[in-house]
Amino acid sequence: SAPSCPHGPALLFVKTSQGKEEGRRFYACSACRDRRDCNFFQWEDEKVSEARLAAREEYNRNHQPSFTHRQNVERYENFVLLPLSKRRFCQECQQLLLPAEWETHSDHQFQSDISTAQLKSPSQLLYPLENKKTNAQYLFADRSCQFLLDLIIDLGFRRVLCVGTPRLHEKIQSKASQEEDFRVRSLLLDIDFRYSQFYTEDEFCHYNMFNHYFFGGEVRKFLYQDNGERVIMVTDPPFGGLVGALASSFKKLMSMWKKTEKEDHNNQEMPVFWIFPYFFESRILEYFPSFSMMDYQVDYDNHALYKYGKTGRRQSPVRIFTNLTPSTIVLPVEEGYRFCTICQRYVSSGNQHCEICNSCTSKDGRRWKHCVLCKKCVKPSWFHCNNCNCCALQNHTCEKTVAGCFVCGKAGHKRSTCPTIYHFTYLSYKFPPLMFFSLLKKKLKGY
């Protein structure tokens, strides 16, 4: 019953301000947190006229891709038949061009002589969409991509549901086309419709992971093959997205898998690799208590900071969260990972076992230290503050902790009722800190 924008059904939010116990609820785009990307807005109790509904439907239709998936598949079949000299790719429109379309794109920059190898690696041909709140196509470095594929094969999986992981999908597709004995198959679910130019309807589904909306395609056929056996979901969502909304969609995908004919699926969870920064661990475990975080550092080709091999705070914070048994996730020893016999899992070289916590406690790759007063391990740069009664950076300011309000520093109220800002909360989910700080940074007074 939710209204829709070009990105599918909207999500329901609530806007609250000081002096009101309950805020007014409204619908906004599920995929775009910035209204410059999608300005859809509607109050929940707002009565929308027939004329406005018709105009909205027309707007949504006009903002859909120029070609359907089926048309793109047919265009690709014609494209590969062309000689190399006639294979062009428009860099401005991000589109494969047939000779009859050259004149329309004559004033655009294009790339010529598109080889078969380039067609098999579309993530290198297409410009990455780097809006961290919507697309965030930070693509796996070959090191991490190869590790994930090797791990999937070693664990015995034969089908991979790639949710927002185009580079892993293309690696599987490429190997499957080149090696006859390679038995792993994959299906890509992604909001980036540009990939429909390179994959058939059995290899790609246009999908919004923030509201579990399929613009087209069918995932059940892929999940139900072999009664759902040996299938795993690997997902790499935008780090600025709402964790609650993502968790809701992933649970629905996992529920689809449970409905296969295999009886013991009722007592199992679909195997999952959720790739996300380590500082979201508590949020992910809130929705998936069976998950655990691995120490493996995932790195990306086109991200300035998320690189492997740097030391200290410059290491990649991205990890793998999974519901598989931790001891089965073998991490590369040549990169310094080792097996902790007490924790029964592989850990990084700097992650030393704490006898008091009885766990390898480091999250960021550095060796953490135990604080007796806090009764837990903390980062090596933190020290216990008697005023705050907790560990923090040595040069932190205690006044804000005492004052009460994190935003303005004044006493008498908390952040949620601060008169200087509006506070947004996604209904049914706790408020994600990343979104809150981004709103503060832009000093928005309304959504």
C-alpha positions as a Python dict, from the first residue, in 0.01 Angstrom:
ca = {
    (1, 'S'): (0, 0, 0),
    (2, 'A'): (302, 230, 15),
    (3, 'P'): (336, 493, -260),
    (4, 'S'): (616, 446, -511),
    (5, 'C'): (894, 651, -664),
    (6, 'P'): (1123, 547, -953),
    (7, 'H'): (1311, 326, -703),
    (8, 'G'): (1006, 124, -603),
    (9, 'P'): (783, 137, -290),
    (10, 'A'): (881, 409, -43),
    (11, 'L'): (973, 349, 322),
    (12, 'L'): (782, 495, 616),
    (13, 'F'): (970, 739, 841),
    (14, 'V'): (876, 966, 1130),
    (15, 'K'): (980, 1325, 1192),
    (16, 'T'): (988, 1439, 1554),
    (17, 'S'): (1063, 1770, 1720),
    (18, 'Q'): (1077, 1907, 2073),
    (19, 'G'): (751, 1917, 2264),
    (20, 'K'): (578, 1643, 2066),
    (21, 'E'): (554, 1288, 2193),
    (22, 'E'): (472, 1145, 1851),
    (23, 'G'): (606, 1285, 1529),
    (24, 'R'): (431, 1300, 1195),
    (25, 'R'): (498, 1005, 969),
    (26, 'F'): (592, 1032, 605),
    (27, 'Y'): (703, 828, 305),
    (28, 'A'): (1039, 885, 138),
    (29, 'C'): (1256, 709, -117),
    (30, 'S'): (1392, 376, 4),
    (31, 'A'): (1720, 393, -188),
    (32, 'C'): (1823, 761, -177),
    (33, 'R'): (1892, 934, 153),
    (34, 'D'): (1970, 1261, -25),
    (35, 'R'): (1669, 1442, -172),
    (36, 'R'): (1887, 1572, -453),
    (37, 'D'): (1898, 1215, -582),
    (38, 'C'): (1526, 1147, -535),
    (39, 'N'): (1294, 1412, -391),
    (40, 'F'): (993, 1186, -332),
    (41, 'F'): (800, 1291, -20),
    (42, 'Q'): (446, 1225, 103),
    (43, 'W'): (289, 1252, 446),
    (44, 'E'): (132, 923, 557),
    (45, 'D'): (-208, 1084, 621),
    (46, 'E'): (-193, 1305, 312),
    (47, 'K'): (-480, 1274, 62),
    (48, 'V'): (-336, 1262, -287),
    (49, 'S'): (-559, 1372, -576),
    (50, 'E'): (-618, 1155, -881),
    (51, 'A'): (-440, 1410, -1097),
    (52, 'R'): (-131, 1401, -876),
    (53, 'L'): (-133, 1019, -872),
    (54, 'A'): (-150, 1013, -1251),
    (55, 'A'): (134, 1265, -1275),
    (56, 'R'): (343, 1057, -1034),
    (57, 'E'): (287, 740, -1235),
    (58, 'E'): (388, 922, -1551),
    (59, 'Y'): (700, 1058, -1378),
    (60, 'N'): (796, 708, -1258),
    (61, 'R'): (753, 566, -1607),
    (62, 'N'): (966, 840, -1761),
    (63, 'H'): (1246, 772, -1515),
    (64, 'Q'): (1278, 404, -1597),
    (65, 'P'): (1555, 269, -1826),
    (66, 'S'): (1520, 329, -2199),
    (67, 'F'): (1534, -43, -2279),
    (68, 'T'): (1385, -345, -2107),
    (69, 'H'): (1607, -630, -1992),
    (70, 'R'): (1485, -846, -2280),
    (71, 'Q'): (1569, -569, -2528),
    (72, 'N'): (1915, -531, -2377),
    (73, 'V'): (1977, -905, -2415),
    (74, 'E'): (1880, -887, -2782),
    (75, 'R'): (2103, -580, -2832),
    (76, 'Y'): (2395, -768, -2674),
    (77, 'E'): (2342, -1067, -2904),
    (78, 'N'): (2362, -830, -3203),
    (79, 'F'): (2658, -643, -3055),
    (80, 'V'): (2881, -951, -3019),
    (81, 'L'): (2823, -1036, -3387),
    (82, 'L'): (2979, -706, -3494),
    (83, 'P'): (3344, -691, -3602),
    (84, 'L'): (3576, -537, -3344),
    (85, 'S'): (3603, -211, -3539),
    (86, 'K'): (3227, -153, -3507),
    (87, 'R'): (3195, -223, -3136),
    (88, 'R'): (3148, 105, -2954),
    (89, 'F'): (3055, 193, -2598),
    (90, 'C'): (2917, 541, -2515),
    (91, 'Q'): (3095, 661, -2202),
    (92, 'E'): (2845, 939, -2135),
    (93, 'C'): (2533, 721, -2168),
    (94, 'Q'): (2710, 409, -2036),
    (95, 'Q'): (2556, 210, -2318),
    (96, 'L'): (2664, -39, -2581),
    (97, 'L'): (2603, 117, -2923),
    (98, 'L'): (2482, -52, -3238),
    (99, 'P'): (2590, 111, -3569),
    (100, 'A'): (2241, 256, -3631),
    (101, 'E'): (2275, 455, -3305),
    (102, 'W'): (2614, 614, -3373),
    (103, 'E'): (2471, 934, -3516),
    (104, 'T'): (2252, 995, -3207),
    (105, 'H'): (2565, 977, -2989),
    (106, 'S'): (2799, 1155, -3232),
    (107, 'D'): (2880, 1437, -2987),
    (108, 'H'): (2948, 1197, -2698),
    (109, 'Q'): (3276, 1042, -2592),
    (110, 'F'): (3290, 673, -2672),
    (111, 'Q'): (3524, 380, -2643),
    (112, 'S'): (3599, 176, -2955),
    (113, 'D'): (3708, -179, -3028),
    (114, 'I'): (3530, -336, -2731),
    (115, 'S'): (3680, -682, -2691),
    (116, 'T'): (3512, -998, -2567),
    (117, 'A'): (3726, -980, -2252),
    (118, 'Q'): (3589, -632, -2178),
    (119, 'L'): (3233, -756, -2226),
    (120, 'K'): (3303, -1029, -1972),
    (121, 'S'): (3424, -767, -1721),
    (122, 'P'): (3152, -498, -1725),
    (123, 'S'): (3253, -360, -1383),
    (124, 'Q'): (3574, -236, -1545),
    (125, 'L'): (3395, -97, -1849),
    (126, 'L'): (3122, 90, -1658),
    (127, 'Y'): (3187, 395, -1443),
    (128, 'P'): (3139, 303, -1074),
    (129, 'L'): (2849, 481, -905),
    (130, 'E'): (3006, 612, -586),
    (131, 'N'): (2715, 771, -400),
    (132, 'K'): (2778, 603, -63),
    (133, 'K'): (2412, 637, 39),
    (134, 'T'): (2257, 489, -275),
    (135, 'N'): (2483, 287, -503),
    (136, 'A'): (2830, 295, -349),
    (137, 'Q'): (2988, 68, -609),
    (138, 'Y'): (3318, 23, -432),
    (139, 'L'): (3437, -284, -620),
    (140, 'F'): (3627, -572, -461),
    (141, 'A'): (3999, -576, -523),
    (142, 'D'): (4111, -892, -700),
    (143, 'R'): (4270, -1017, -376),
    (144, 'S'): (3940, -1014, -186),
    (145, 'C'): (3735, -1130, -484),
    (146, 'Q'): (3956, -1431, -541),
    (147, 'F'): (3959, -1513, -169),
    (148, 'L'): (3578, -1509, -153),
    (149, 'L'): (3548, -1733, -458),
    (150, 'D'): (3810, -1979, -328),
    (151, 'L'): (3637, -1986, 11),
    (152, 'I'): (3297, -2050, -149),
    (153, 'I'): (3440, -2339, -352),
    (154, 'D'): (3624, -2489, -53),
    (155, 'L'): (3303, -2480, 153),
    (156, 'G'): (3125, -2679, -116),
    (157, 'F'): (2881, -2417, -245),
    (158, 'R'): (2781, -2438, -610),
    (159, 'R'): (2542, -2145, -646),
    (160, 'V'): (2604, -1789, -528),
    (161, 'L'): (2331, -1526, -490),
    (162, 'C'): (2531, -1206, -544),
    (163, 'V'): (2336, -918, -385),
    (164, 'G'): (2518, -600, -484),
    (165, 'T'): (2848, -781, -560),
    (166, 'P'): (2894, -736, -938),
    (167, 'R'): (3267, -810, -943),
    (168, 'L'): (3227, -1147, -770),
    (169, 'H'): (2943, -1230, -1011),
    (170, 'E'): (3147, -1144, -1318),
    (171, 'K'): (3442, -1348, -1192),
    (172, 'I'): (3216, -1652, -1154),
    (173, 'Q'): (3053, -1593, -1493),
    (174, 'S'): (3389, -1550, -1664),
    (175, 'K'): (3535, -1870, -1517),
    (176, 'A'): (3218, -2065, -1599),
    (177, 'S'): (3245, -1961, -1966),
    (178, 'Q'): (3615, -2047, -1989),
    (179, 'E'): (3642, -2366, -1784),
    (180, 'E'): (3418, -2662, -1862),
    (181, 'D'): (3472, -2829, -1524),
    (182, 'F'): (3389, -2512, -1327),
    (183, 'R'): (3051, -2589, -1164),
    (184, 'V'): (2977, -2273, -965),
    (185, 'R'): (2692, -2055, -1094),
    (186, 'S'): (2572, -1713, -980),
    (187, 'L'): (2281, -1470, -1003),
    (188, 'L'): (2336, -1095, -958),
    (189, 'L'): (2073, -883, -780),
    (190, 'D'): (2155, -515, -819),
    (191, 'I'): (1985, -176, -845),
    (192, 'D'): (2226, -77, -1124),
    (193, 'F'): (2029, -163, -1438),
    (194, 'R'): (2333, -102, -1660),
    (195, 'Y'): (2438, -463, -1593),
    (196, 'S'): (2134, -587, -1784),
    (197, 'Q'): (2329, -501, -2101),
    (198, 'F'): (2573, -784, -2029),
    (199, 'Y'): (2372, -1056, -1856),
    (200, 'T'): (2067, -1264, -1943),
    (201, 'E'): (1753, -1276, -1732),
    (202, 'D'): (1886, -1593, -1565),
    (203, 'E'): (2204, -1409, -1462),
    (204, 'F'): (2078, -1067, -1349),
    (205, 'C'): (1773, -927, -1165),
    (206, 'H'): (1703, -556, -1126),
    (207, 'Y'): (1658, -537, -747),
    (208, 'N'): (1641, -275, -471),
    (209, 'M'): (1785, -424, -153),
    (210, 'F'): (1648, -146, 69),
    (211, 'N'): (1282, -237, 12),
    (212, 'H'): (1312, -591, -132),
    (213, 'Y'): (1161, -478, -461),
    (214, 'F'): (1218, -664, -786),
    (215, 'F'): (1177, -442, -1091),
    (216, 'G'): (1205, -756, -1299),
    (217, 'G'): (1349, -1106, -1295),
    (218, 'E'): (1286, -1416, -1089),
    (219, 'V'): (1507, -1532, -802),
    (220, 'R'): (1305, -1832, -683),
    (221, 'K'): (1407, -2051, -977),
    (222, 'F'): (1772, -1997, -888),
    (223, 'L'): (1718, -2064, -515),
    (224, 'Y'): (1505, -2374, -571),
    (225, 'Q'): (1752, -2561, -793),
    (226, 'D'): (1864, -2890, -636),
    (227, 'N'): (1612, -2833, -356),
    (228, 'G'): (1807, -2530, -238),
    (229, 'E'): (2122, -2726, -165),
    (230, 'R'): (2473, -2572, -175),
    (231, 'V'): (2359, -2210, -223),
    (232, 'I'): (2501, -1907, -40),
    (233, 'M'): (2411, -1538, -43),
    (234, 'V'): (2698, -1287, -61),
    (235, 'T'): (2602, -923, -14),
    (236, 'D'): (2801, -599, -4),
    (237, 'P'): (2550, -316, 64),
    (238, 'P'): (2625, 59, 62),
    (239, 'F'): (2778, 141, 400),
    (240, 'G'): (2557, 449, 436),
    (241, 'G'): (2237, 245, 408),
    (242, 'L'): (1987, 169, 680),
    (243, 'V'): (2092, -154, 851),
    (244, 'G'): (1735, -229, 959),
    (245, 'A'): (1595, -198, 610),
    (246, 'L'): (1875, -414, 468),
    (247, 'A'): (1822, -679, 735),
    (248, 'S'): (1450, -690, 654),
    (249, 'S'): (1522, -753, 285),
    (250, 'F'): (1785, -1018, 355),
    (251, 'K'): (1547, -1201, 588),
    (252, 'K'): (1291, -1212, 307),
    (253, 'L'): (1548, -1357, 67),
    (254, 'M'): (1643, -1613, 330),
    (255, 'S'): (1275, -1692, 382),
    (256, 'M'): (1240, -1762, 7),
    (257, 'W'): (1517, -2020, 36),
    (258, 'K'): (1344, -2185, 333),
    (259, 'K'): (1040, -2256, 117),
    (260, 'T'): (1228, -2507, -97),
    (261, 'E'): (1117, -2869, -88),
    (262, 'K'): (1398, -2968, 146),
    (263, 'E'): (1235, -3043, 483),
    (264, 'D'): (1534, -2967, 709),
    (265, 'H'): (1551, -2610, 574),
    (266, 'N'): (1283, -2522, 831),
    (267, 'N'): (1546, -2557, 1103),
    (268, 'Q'): (1829, -2388, 915),
    (269, 'E'): (1929, -2046, 790),
    (270, 'M'): (2038, -1981, 437),
    (271, 'P'): (2421, -1943, 444),
    (272, 'V'): (2518, -1575, 419),
    (273, 'F'): (2829, -1360, 382),
    (274, 'W'): (2733, -1001, 471),
    (275, 'I'): (3028, -770, 400),
    (276, 'F'): (3015, -453, 612),
    (277, 'P'): (3239, -237, 839),
    (278, 'Y'): (3321, -386, 1179),
    (279, 'F'): (3172, -91, 1369),
    (280, 'F'): (2825, -208, 1259),
    (281, 'E'): (2873, -538, 1440),
    (282, 'S'): (2622, -469, 1718),
    (283, 'R'): (2360, -353, 1467),
    (284, 'I'): (2395, -664, 1252),
    (285, 'L'): (2389, -897, 1554),
    (286, 'E'): (2073, -722, 1671),
    (287, 'Y'): (1890, -854, 1365),
    (288, 'F'): (2092, -1173, 1312),
    (289, 'P'): (2207, -1312, 1650),
    (290, 'S'): (2345, -1624, 1480),
    (291, 'F'): (2602, -1419, 1283),
    (292, 'S'): (2964, -1373, 1382),
    (293, 'M'): (3233, -1142, 1246),
    (294, 'M'): (3547, -1271, 1077),
    (295, 'D'): (3880, -1090, 1098),
    (296, 'Y'): (3946, -1093, 723),
    (297, 'Q'): (4000, -742, 583),
    (298, 'V'): (3802, -686, 263),
    (299, 'D'): (3962, -428, 34),
    (300, 'Y'): (3840, -236, -271),
    (301, 'D'): (3996, -116, -594),
    (302, 'N'): (3831, 226, -610),
    (303, 'H'): (3824, 332, -245),
    (304, 'A'): (4098, 558, -111),
    (305, 'L'): (4097, 417, 243),
    (306, 'Y'): (3962, 63, 228),
    (307, 'K'): (4289, -96, 122),
    (308, 'Y'): (4470, -404, 245),
    (309, 'G'): (4824, -388, 384),
    (310, 'K'): (4815, -53, 562),
    (311, 'T'): (4887, -44, 933),
    (312, 'G'): (4713, 97, 1238),
    (313, 'R'): (4402, 303, 1179),
    (314, 'R'): (4457, 304, 802),
    (315, 'Q'): (4358, -60, 763),
    (316, 'S'): (4033, -148, 589),
    (317, 'P'): (3749, -168, 844),
    (318, 'V'): (3537, -394, 622),
    (319, 'R'): (3474, -747, 747),
    (320, 'I'): (3270, -1059, 667),
    (321, 'F'): (2968, -1136, 885),
    (322, 'T'): (2839, -1490, 850),
    (323, 'N'): (2609, -1749, 1004),
    (324, 'L'): (2846, -2032, 913),
    (325, 'T'): (3056, -2198, 1184),
    (326, 'P'): (3359, -1968, 1237),
    (327, 'S'): (3608, -2257, 1243),
    (328, 'T'): (3514, -2348, 883),
    (329, 'I'): (3618, -2002, 753),
    (330, 'V'): (3987, -2057, 679),
    (331, 'L'): (4177, -1729, 639),
    (332, 'P'): (4507, -1708, 447),
    (333, 'V'): (4803, -1786, 672),
    (334, 'E'): (5040, -1613, 428),
    (335, 'E'): (4866, -1283, 511),
    (336, 'G'): (4929, -1327, 883),
    (337, 'Y'): (4602, -1484, 994),
    (338, 'R'): (4630, -1765, 1248),
    (339, 'F'): (4392, -2010, 1414),
    (340, 'C'): (4300, -1950, 1780),
    (341, 'T'): (4237, -2291, 1936),
    (342, 'I'): (4042, -2138, 2225),
    (343, 'C'): (3809, -1921, 2014),
    (344, 'Q'): (3801, -2187, 1739),
    (345, 'R'): (3835, -1933, 1460),
    (346, 'Y'): (4098, -1762, 1247),
    (347, 'V'): (4210, -1419, 1370),
    (348, 'S'): (4450, -1148, 1250),
    (349, 'S'): (4811, -1143, 1369),
    (350, 'G'): (4750, -845, 1598),
    (351, 'N'): (4438, -994, 1758),
    (352, 'Q'): (4574, -1145, 2080),
    (353, 'H'): (4359, -1365, 2302),
    (354, 'C'): (4253, -1195, 2627),
    (355, 'E'): (4248, -1441, 2916),
    (356, 'I'): (4012, -1220, 3118),
    (357, 'C'): (3755, -1177, 2838),
    (358, 'N'): (3833, -1530, 2717),
    (359, 'S'): (3816, -1406, 2359),
    (360, 'C'): (4022, -1254, 2079),
    (361, 'T'): (3877, -907, 2124),
    (362, 'S'): (4039, -682, 1862),
    (363, 'K'): (3809, -547, 1591),
    (364, 'D'): (4042, -327, 1385),
    (365, 'G'): (4352, -545, 1354),
    (366, 'R'): (4551, -376, 1632),
    (367, 'R'): (4622, -541, 1967),
    (368, 'W'): (4361, -420, 2218),
    (369, 'K'): (4419, -386, 2592),
    (370, 'H'): (4197, -492, 2881),
    (371, 'C'): (4050, -226, 3111),
    (372, 'V'): (3974, -366, 3456),
    (373, 'L'): (3731, -82, 3538),
    (374, 'C'): (3534, -115, 3212),
    (375, 'K'): (3558, -495, 3236),
    (376, 'K'): (3636, -526, 2865),
    (377, 'C'): (3911, -477, 2610),
    (378, 'V'): (3944, -136, 2445),
    (379, 'K'): (4147, 23, 2166),
    (380, 'P'): (4517, 77, 2249),
    (381, 'S'): (4481, 455, 2210),
    (382, 'W'): (4203, 476, 2474),
    (383, 'F'): (4247, 548, 2845),
    (384, 'H'): (4002, 523, 3132),
    (385, 'C'): (3841, 856, 3223),
    (386, 'N'): (3712, 881, 3578),
    (387, 'N'): (3478, 1168, 3489),
    (388, 'C'): (3310, 972, 3209),
    (389, 'N'): (3350, 639, 3391),
    (390, 'C'): (3457, 474, 3068),
    (391, 'C'): (3752, 453, 2830),
    (392, 'A'): (3800, 720, 2564),
    (393, 'L'): (4071, 907, 2376),
    (394, 'Q'): (4313, 1086, 2607),
    (395, 'N'): (4233, 1433, 2467),
    (396, 'H'): (3854, 1392, 2464),
    (397, 'T'): (3622, 1652, 2620),
    (398, 'C'): (3425, 1540, 2923),
    (399, 'E'): (3189, 1842, 2933),
    (400, 'K'): (2958, 1712, 2661),
    (401, 'T'): (2912, 1387, 2848),
    (402, 'V'): (2813, 1578, 3162),
    (403, 'A'): (2591, 1831, 2982),
    (404, 'G'): (2354, 1571, 2844),
    (405, 'C'): (2282, 1686, 2487),
    (406, 'F'): (2530, 1559, 2230),
    (407, 'V'): (2423, 1813, 1967),
    (408, 'C'): (2426, 2153, 2137),
    (409, 'G'): (2603, 2066, 2464),
    (410, 'K'): (2332, 2221, 2682),
    (411, 'A'): (2182, 2052, 2988),
    (412, 'G'): (1818, 1968, 3043),
    (413, 'H'): (1745, 1763, 2734),
    (414, 'K'): (1883, 1482, 2521),
    (415, 'R'): (1973, 1461, 2152),
    (416, 'S'): (1628, 1331, 2051),
    (417, 'T'): (1455, 1645, 2178),
    (418, 'C'): (1721, 1904, 2092),
    (419, 'P'): (1545, 2223, 1971),
    (420, 'T'): (1823, 2301, 1722),
    (421, 'I'): (1753, 2011, 1487),
    (422, 'Y'): (1491, 1771, 1367),
    (423, 'H'): (1559, 1407, 1441),
    (424, 'F'): (1457, 1137, 1195),
    (425, 'T'): (1387, 779, 1278),
    (426, 'Y'): (1311, 496, 1039),
    (427, 'L'): (1001, 326, 1179),
    (428, 'S'): (1053, -17, 1337),
    (429, 'Y'): (1432, 25, 1341),
    (430, 'K'): (1669, 204, 1573),
    (431, 'F'): (1827, 512, 1423),
    (432, 'P'): (2154, 444, 1233),
    (433, 'P'): (2437, 673, 1351),
    (434, 'L'): (2582, 718, 1003),
    (435, 'M'): (2264, 873, 870),
    (436, 'F'): (2228, 1094, 1179),
    (437, 'F'): (2575, 1242, 1146),
    (438, 'S'): (2534, 1300, 774),
    (439, 'L'): (2219, 1502, 844),
    (440, 'L'): (2400, 1704, 1106),
    (441, 'K'): (2683, 1771, 868),
    (442, 'K'): (2446, 1914, 610),
    (443, 'K'): (2261, 2109, 880),
    (444, 'L'): (1923, 2008, 750),
    (445, 'K'): (1617, 2154, 916),
    (446, 'G'): (1376, 1912, 748),
    (447, 'Y'): (1383, 1601, 533),
}
